[in-house]
Amino acid sequence: MNYPHDYWRLCVLIFCFLFSYKGVGQVGINTSNPSPAAVLDVNSSNDGINFGGFLPPKVSLTQRNNIPVGTNDDGLMVFLSEGTNRCLQIYDAIESAWSNVYCMPVNDPVYTLLAGWNVSPLTGGSGNYGPSPFAATATSPSVIVGGLIRGAGIGTGGSGATGAWGGNSFNVTTKANAITNNKFATFTITPSSGENVSITDIDPYNIRRSGTGPTTGIWQYSINGVDFFDIGSPITWGGTTSAAGNLQPAMDLSGIPALQNLTSATTVTFRLVNWGASAAGGTWYLNNFQTGDDLIVRGYVN
């Protein structure tokens, strides 16, 4: 059948109109009568029996940070889910930052042992002052613990004591000299991925020294492995030189902000520096004094 030219002109005009017209209608999901005030109206059910909700895209912190947001993405919404962080977030293009709309409640933090060392099984003997590194004998699953390590300046000549971990060659006169000459022991604590950890206490512990061993020491910490800060003041270890050792009081670390609310991005290094020995052969040990772990670090896991 042949159509007149006017017919084809009319078809072309209708086609162009339909594809160039910008509609002002609304889109409805599970509804045939969307609200005239909404661009998108989502109903929880289309049959009154089966119901559902709106599920925004779930992302980890790394995934969220990889979203290529820009100035036109004001109001973009995601659900951040990583560890105990569970937050509905919206992008603020003016501030170029993600803001929390609502965060799920987090359980109260649990006070627990983070790391512990039991030195009682160490046998001592010729050149045996305990392994280095000496792995923790008890750890929380919420942290990764690096073992006790003797600094390069600590010696292991002579015979080590039974039920103790340490060394000798602490015959320097000042803290500065001890640090320069690596007269220290270290260990590390790193929160596991997704965990929030606060290091708050070191339990009472026991130091054993010989009559010519180091008289003084100090605890330090670092959060970058380079810059160390004193924990309290230098400690006089005590005059007992027998196997009973010298009991040391507990240490409160809760007032150190750098050790609180840690994530897996931070590794804390603890350092125990010793000096004041009157002879190179003078010994120093973390000593067994109780059943179970002899050096215990505690804190809160959230």
Steps between C-alpha positions, in 0.01 A plus 500: 500500500627845414458772761493867412801711587299685766453170688872439529561858603245451780671177619837669511357791700338264753825299532706813564245627751501179700879480525561867569226555756624514860242325711396625841346172619600304811648149527335253732632166625231266635243772437304616200415829665828669601487820702499811282755651741755220450725427205527142630233343722590156639225301668591228752263251337296450187270235643461590868651165597868510409695804621849636447716801580752732340856363513771759420834375364726356769867602488815461709699809595746438216220444249320816611818703467542369145163641388589784258273758662495857373311825541192359325472204741357693796261263679650172373419230756675178607499263795850472652561155649846424640567327831279662762445807282152476345378839385260641243701780341430783258753696295532872572642653182545841658723361776640225273432249778276208592260570786325248724122497474470225758742248654393170651561472876830335590530252784682614811876440478631185665791518746734214421854365485664619181839331539673287760837330544558202729873468569479206741571232231828666395783271603798736506851363483813587306429785260126445547313808616180411318417523127502827309241554378310337784141455377217593733352197673154658512342748259160647425362420152441874468874577480817383330790480745868518411722302738750627754824590323838576655665810362831448322687638801371241746741213556433132569843387619529280805212298640137614496261448791216248502147641476612839375557695177769765459872549448806698608742772380302790647813678620412850376432792732208690348173443319635680194804272486282194546279601206799584279654161577175301459478394863127438488234237442198558276166348401214621280120498505290564187118489496358243261315623193163652589575517874514804726741446792608709798813396692436594862711295744812299564443264793747475791816325386827388650858602417796285598853640492842393618707708741683661208194517274323818383350706780263714296265478205207670330205398284441683173253477213492597134218505244728529199800288604731803493393759756484362855341660804559423868229332703536659841840545664812280522448194720746382764472124466577416861776346707392136511744293296365154575257297288208663683563817300340840553124542460404804292162676524239502226523776240197705395515587129142624464611864527718476188276615209732349237429151637121529490251420222759339276428338164700262285672802344709545817767271646602586855858416596579471870863539605656420836837676536759400766817661631720527807667157511840504671639216287439367150403161643229648724166342411140622473183296447125507472448247776249225574312587817149359462298225334426578139622804311766719663477803271142595409368790290128571525253728331157550349376350174206667332 
